[in-house]
């Protein structure tokens, strides 16, 4: 079933350096470097489009060659980019990650200053499009005041991806207006200012606090331990699916896109996690932040294979 999403968030040029050997600090490490396009909001939008959903992306793009190519590639993937902010003097934002041979990120630096251009004033001109959608997804790269504006003016169910421990704190005032939220353990701890562990009891207690604030769906990713979902207090945990790993950057965005889609489609908690973890595993096999192999058919085949190995 096709749904219509608005995604408000960041876009950036990804530069991934993968070391061939265990990283040695303060030294030059042999490896490979690849360039692609990312940004949490942009990645979520492209993943949804590859899953055959109608997606309106609202993000900032510059006029430099990287920005022009990134915008064109995003549109070519099926994302509607007509409502993006195009700024002639804006340079492309960058995300630079150095990965271990396993694909795990060792360190990263992001320059997402352009996201500050997604202001409440700009977003007010997009409310007609936003409020015609079946669901709206934001990432916390955009300013706190824009998040607060969106939570006050958004009529469809509103979902949020926390992005990072520091940026997650921008959601503090928005939590009562969110329908669903996607976080990892560190981000959940930062928002709750409390210890959260992989133990089911700890995860359930954390989810209950978010539910008490008004959030219906709480997703907490657990790395190699998989993911936890509390759907209106209905608890489900699922282990991560094994797959060849080339790059773990972007796996969380694929997970988020598939999970939020499953919620909007009113799938069972088990199917929501199964499809979301499958999307993440498929993405892990790509050197880029979004896998061009992701599709409804590929997702179905992969998830069934994991269910019946």
C-alpha positions in Angstrom: 0.0 0.0 0.0 1.3 3.4 -0.9 1.4 6.1 1.7 2.5 9.8 1.5 5.3 11.0 3.7 6.9 14.3 4.4 10.5 14.1 5.6 12.1 17.2 7.2 15.8 17.0 7.9 19.3 17.0 6.8 21.2 16.1 3.5 24.9 15.9 3.1 27.8 14.6 1.1 29.2 11.4 2.7 32.9 10.7 2.6 33.7 7.2 4.0 37.3 6.1 4.7 37.6 2.4 5.4 40.8 1.1 6.9 42.1 -2.2 5.6 43.8 -3.0 8.9 42.9 -2.2 12.5 43.2 1.6 12.8 46.4 3.1 14.3 45.9 6.5 15.9 48.1 9.4 14.8 49.2 7.5 11.7 48.4 7.1 8.1 46.2 4.0 7.6 45.9 2.1 4.3 42.4 1.6 3.0 39.7 2.9 0.6 37.8 6.1 0.3 34.3 6.5 -1.2 32.0 9.5 -1.8 28.2 9.4 -1.8 25.2 11.2 -0.6 23.5 11.0 2.8 22.0 13.0 5.6 19.5 11.3 8.0 16.4 12.9 6.5 17.5 12.5 3.0 18.4 8.8 3.6 15.1 8.1 5.2 13.3 9.8 2.3 15.2 7.8 -0.3 14.7 4.5 1.5 10.9 5.2 1.7 10.9 6.0 -2.1 12.8 2.7 -2.8 10.0 1.0 -0.8 7.5 2.5 -3.3 6.1 5.2 -1.0 5.3 8.8 -2.1 7.9 11.1 -0.3 8.2 14.9 -0.1 11.7 15.8 1.2 12.2 19.2 2.8 15.9 19.8 3.2 18.5 22.5 2.3 20.7 22.2 -0.8 23.4 24.5 -2.1 24.5 25.3 -5.6 28.0 23.8 -5.7 28.5 20.7 -8.0 28.2 18.2 -5.1 24.8 19.8 -4.0 23.5 19.8 -7.6 24.4 16.2 -8.1 23.0 15.2 -4.7 19.7 16.8 -5.4 19.5 15.2 -8.9 20.3 11.8 -7.5 17.8 12.1 -4.8 15.1 13.1 -7.2 16.1 10.2 -9.6 15.5 7.8 -6.7 11.8 8.7 -6.6 11.9 11.4 -3.9 9.9 14.6 -4.6 12.4 17.4 -4.0 10.3 20.3 -5.2 9.9 21.6 -1.7 13.6 21.6 -0.8 15.3 24.9 0.0 17.8 25.8 -2.7 20.3 28.5 -1.7 22.8 29.9 -4.3 25.4 30.8 -1.6 25.0 27.6 0.5 27.8 25.0 0.3 27.1 21.3 0.6 27.2 19.9 4.1 29.7 17.1 4.7 29.8 13.9 6.9 33.2 12.3 7.0 33.5 8.9 8.7 36.5 6.7 9.3 35.6 3.0 9.6 37.2 0.0 11.0 37.7 -3.0 8.6 34.5 -4.4 10.1 32.5 -1.5 8.8 32.0 0.0 12.3 32.6 3.7 12.5 35.7 4.6 14.5 35.2 8.4 14.3 33.2 10.9 12.3 32.9 14.6 11.8 29.8 16.3 10.5 29.3 19.8 9.2 25.5 20.2 9.1 25.3 24.0 9.4 23.1 24.3 6.3 20.3 22.5 8.3 19.9 25.8 10.3 18.4 27.3 7.1 15.2 25.1 7.7 13.6 27.7 9.9 10.0 28.0 11.1 9.5 30.8 8.6 10.6 28.6 5.7 8.6 25.6 7.0 5.4 27.7 7.4 5.2 27.9 3.6 5.3 24.1 3.4 2.5 23.4 5.9 -0.1 22.8 3.2 2.1 20.0 1.7 3.0 18.6 5.1 -0.5 18.4 6.4 -1.7 16.6 3.3 0.6 13.6 4.1 -0.2 10.4 5.9 2.8 10.8 8.2 5.6 13.3 8.8 9.2 12.3 9.8 11.7 14.8 11.2 15.4 14.4 12.1 17.1 16.5 14.8 19.6 18.1 12.4 17.1 20.9 12.0 16.9 23.6 14.7 15.1 23.1 18.0 12.7 26.0 17.2 11.8 24.4 13.9 11.1 21.1 15.6 8.9 22.9 18.1 7.1 24.7 15.3 6.5 21.5 13.4 5.2 19.7 16.4 2.7 22.6 17.0 1.5 22.9 13.4 1.7 19.3 12.1 -1.6 17.5 11.7 -0.6 14.0 10.5 1.1 11.6 12.9 4.6 12.9 13.6 7.7 10.7 13.9 11.2 11.6 14.9 14.7 10.1 14.6 17.0 11.3 17.4 20.2 11.3 15.2 22.8 11.7 18.1 23.0 12.1 21.8 23.5 15.8 21.6 20.9 16.5 18.9 18.4 14.2 20.6 18.0 16.8 23.4 16.2 19.1 20.8 13.2 16.7 21.2 12.7 17.5 24.9 9.8 19.8 24.3 8.4 17.9 21.4 8.0 14.5 23.0 4.3 14.9 24.0 3.4 15.6 20.4 5.3 12.7 18.8 3.5 9.6 17.6 6.7 7.6 17.3 10.4 7.9 18.1 13.5 6.1 17.0 16.6 6.1 19.2 19.6 4.1 20.2 20.6 3.3 23.8 22.8 6.4 24.2 20.1 8.7 22.8 17.5 7.2 25.1 19.7 7.7 28.0 20.4 11.3 27.0 16.7 12.2 26.7 15.7 10.4 29.9 18.8 11.4 31.8 18.9 7.9 33.2 20.8 4.6 32.6 19.2 2.4 29.9 20.6 -1.0 29.2 19.9 -3.9 26.8 18.0 -5.7 29.6 14.3 -6.1 28.8 13.3 -4.6 32.1 15.4 -1.5 31.6 14.1 -1.1 28.0 10.5 -1.5 29.1 11.0 1.1 31.9 12.5 3.5 29.4 9.6 3.0 26.9 7.0 3.4 29.7 8.4 6.9 30.4 8.2 7.8 26.8 4.7 6.4 26.6 3.7 8.5 29.7 4.8 11.5 27.7 2.3 10.6 25.0 4.4 8.7 22.5 2.6 5.6 21.1 5.6 3.8 19.4 9.1 3.7 20.9 11.9 2.1 18.9 15.3 1.6 20.6 18.1 0.1 18.4 20.6 -2.1 20.2 23.4 -2.6 17.7 24.4 -6.2 17.2 21.7 -7.1 19.8 19.0 -6.0 17.3 16.1 -3.7 18.3 13.3 -3.2 20.8 9.8 -1.9 20.1 7.1 -0.9 22.5 3.9 -0.4 20.6 1.4 1.1 22.9 3.0 -1.0 25.7 3.1 -4.1 23.5 6.7 -5.2 23.9 8.8 -7.0 21.2 12.6 -7.5 20.9 14.3 -9.1 17.9 18.0 -10.0 17.3 19.9 -8.4 14.4 20.1 -10.3 11.1 23.5 -11.4 10.0 24.7 -10.2 6.7 28.0 -9.3 4.9 29.0 -5.9 6.2 30.7 -3.3 4.0 29.5 -0.1 5.7 27.3 0.4 8.8 26.6 4.0 8.1 23.0 4.5 6.9 21.8 1.2 8.5 19.9 3.1 11.2 18.2 5.3 8.6 17.1 2.3 6.6 15.8 0.7 9.9 14.0 3.9 10.8 12.3 4.3 7.3 11.1 0.7 7.3 9.9 0.7 10.9 8.0 4.0 10.6 6.4 2.7 7.3 5.4 -0.5 9.1 3.8 1.6 11.9 1.8 3.7 9.4 0.7 0.5 7.6 -0.4 -0.9 11.0 1.8 -4.0 10.8 2.3 -6.2 13.8 5.3 -5.4 16.1 7.0 -8.5 14.9 6.6 -7.6 11.3 7.7 -4.0 11.9 11.0 -5.2 13.5 11.5 -8.0 11.0 11.3 -5.6 8.0 13.2 -2.8 9.7 16.1 -5.1 10.6 16.0 -6.6 7.1 16.3 -3.1 5.6 19.3 -2.4 7.9 21.0 -5.7 7.0 20.5 -5.0 3.2 22.0 -1.5 3.7 25.0 -2.9 5.5 26.0 -4.7 2.4 26.3 -1.5 0.4 29.3 0.9 0.5 26.8 3.8 0.3 24.4 5.1 3.0 21.4 3.9 1.0 21.3 0.6 -0.8 20.2 0.6 -4.4 19.1 -3.0 -3.8 16.4 -2.0 -1.3 12.9 -2.7 -2.7 9.7 -4.2 -1.4 10.6 -7.5 -3.2 14.1 -7.6 -1.9 12.9 -6.8 1.6 10.3 -9.6 1.5 12.8 -12.2 0.2 15.4 -11.2 2.8 13.0 -11.2 5.7 11.6 -14.5 4.7 15.1 -16.0 4.4 15.9 -14.7 7.9 12.7 -16.1 9.3 13.3 -19.5 7.6 17.1 -19.9 7.4 
